[in-house]
Structure formats: structure tokens, C-alpha cells
Amino acid sequence: MDYFIVVVTTLAGLAFHAWLFVRFRRWADRDLALSMASNDAGKRTWMLERLAEARAQRVPRRQLPAWLEQRASEYPSAEQSMGETN
């Protein structure tokens, strides 16, 4: 019975640490995307959508910052949009 308790607690601890690791990585990726959006609410939403797109495309973690920077540069700013409508 003692071994069972040790095994169960060890496995629970490992699962919890794995969950935390994944969670922290997601938070870091989200913060990275939001940091590229500044205070523009529309761009923040757009960057979070691009982050979801990167996850769907399985962009490697090392390439994610460059990938997000490229997408951030593609964001249509308000000045460009106003210039096109006038």
C-alpha cells in the first residue's frame, strides 16, 4: 500500500508539473502576441487570431516570434484603411 501511495502521488505531481509547463508556454506565447499589438484593441484581437493560426499550422516554437512579427507587419493600420476608402 505504501508503494501505491508513492506511485500515485509521484504520477499526480508529474502530471501537474506537465500541465503547468504547457500552461506557462501558452501564456508566454499569448503575451508575445499581445506585446506586438501595443494598445490597439483591434490589433490585439487580430494578433490573437494569428496566434491561433500559428498553432493550427504547428509553427515551431523557435520560429514563432519571427512568424508573429511578419504577421504583425501585415496588419492593416487605420491610416492605410482610411487612405483606401478616400
N, C-alpha and C positions, 0 to 999 in steps of 0.2 A: 504494500500500500504506500509506503514511503517513496518508493521509486516512481510510482504512478503520479503522486503529487508533484514530485520534482519535474517529471517529464511534462505534465500538463502546464505547470507554471512557466517552465522554460519555453515551451511552444507558444503559450499566450504572450509572453514577453517578446519573443522574436516576431510574432505576428504584429504586435502593437508597434514595435520599432520599424518594421517594414511599412506599415500604414503611415506612420509619422514621416518617414523618409519620402514616400510618394507625395504626401500632402505638402511637405515643405518645398519639394521641387515644383509642384503646381503653383504654389503661392509665389515662388521666385519667378516663374515664367510669367505669371499674371502681372506681377509688379514690373517686370521688364517691359511688357507690352504697354502698360499704363504709363510708365515713365517716358516712353516715346511719344505719348499723346499730349503731354503737358496738361493744361487745364481745359482744353476744348472738349466739351461733353460729347459732341458728335464724333470726334476723332477717337475718344476713349472707347466708345461703343464699337466703332469701326475696327480699332486695333484688337479688341477682344474677339471680334468675329474673325479677324485674320489669325489670331492665336488658335482658335478652334479649327480653322482651315489647316494650319500647320500641323496640328495634332492629327487631323483626318488624313493628311498626306504623309504622316510619320516622318516629319523633318527631323533629322538627327539633332540631338541636344546641342552639340558643338556648333552646328550651323544655324541654330535658331536665332541668335542675336542679329546676324547678318541678314537672314531671311526677313525678320521683322523690320529691320531698318529699310530694306528695299521696299517692303510693303508700305511703310510709313511715308516714304518719299512719293508713293503713288497716290496718296490721299488727296482728293480734290479739295483744295482750300476754298474758303468763301470768296476770296478775291478772284480766283480763276472762274468759279461758278458765276459770279456777277459779271465778269467780263464776257462770258459766253452768251449770257442772256441779253445783254445790251446791244 
